[in-house]
Amino acid sequence: MVAAPSSRSDSTKSWIFRYAAASTKVSETGSEYRRERQMGLGPVYTVGLAEAREMAREARLLVQQGKETRSTSATQPRAPLQPPI
């Protein structure tokens, strides 16, 4: 999990979950490799570290089960954020 600067000009940082895709590919030399993928977890100012870690943990479990995180995260609605008490 990385807090990476966004590509937008306002320099907002976002949490990124980096993982290797479940499927393997074969290179021109014949060796197998897994492609690196990234999943955005949200901007740092909106998503706290604890929540980003929990989201990354859930995504990691999906990757270990052989499921693609991009397709599942896009279809599942996220709970609304609650203001801190």
N, C-alpha and C positions, 0 to 999 in steps of 0.2 A: 504494500500500500504506500502510495507516494502522494505528497501534496505538491502538485505540479502547477506552474503558471499556465493560464489559459492562453489560447491563440488570439483572443480578442485584445484590443488595444488598451482596455482599462486595467490590465494586469491583475485580474482576479485569480486567486489560486483555487484549485479544485482538488478533491480527493480522487485518486485514480487507483483502481485495483488491477494489477498486472498479473497475467497468468498465461500458461501455455495451453493452446487449444487441445481438446481431447483427441481430435483426429490427427493422424500423421500424414506427412507428404514425403515424396521421394525426390531428392535433388537430381540434377543432371549426372552427378557422379555415382548415383545409386544408393547414397546413404539416406536413412530416414530422419526426419526432424519434425518437431511440433512448432507450429507458428505461434509467435507471441501475440497475445491479444490484450486489450485494455478495456476496462469498463469504468465509466465515470460514476462516482458515488455522490457527487454534489459539491457545491462551493464550500470553501472553508468557513465563510461567514454564516452559512446556513446550517451546515452539518458539523456537529462537534466531533472530536476525536473518538470518543467512546462509541458514538453512533456509527461512525465510519468504520471502526474496527468490527463492530457487530455485523454490518452489511458485508464487509469483506469476508468475515468468517462464514456467513451464510452462502456467499458466492463460492468460496473455496470448497464447501461441502458439495455444492452442485457440480463443480468441476471434477471432484473426486468420484462422484457417481457417474461421470461421463456425460453429463448434461451441459448444454451450451448456455452460459449465463446471459448472453445478450437476448436470446429469445424469451427466456423466462422472466427476466426483470422488466422487459417492456410490456408484458401482458399482465403482470401482477400490480394492482393498485397499491400505492404507498399510503401509509397512514398519515394524516395531517400532522404537521409539527405542532407541538404544544409549547407555549411560552414557558420559560423557567419560573419556578415558584420562588 
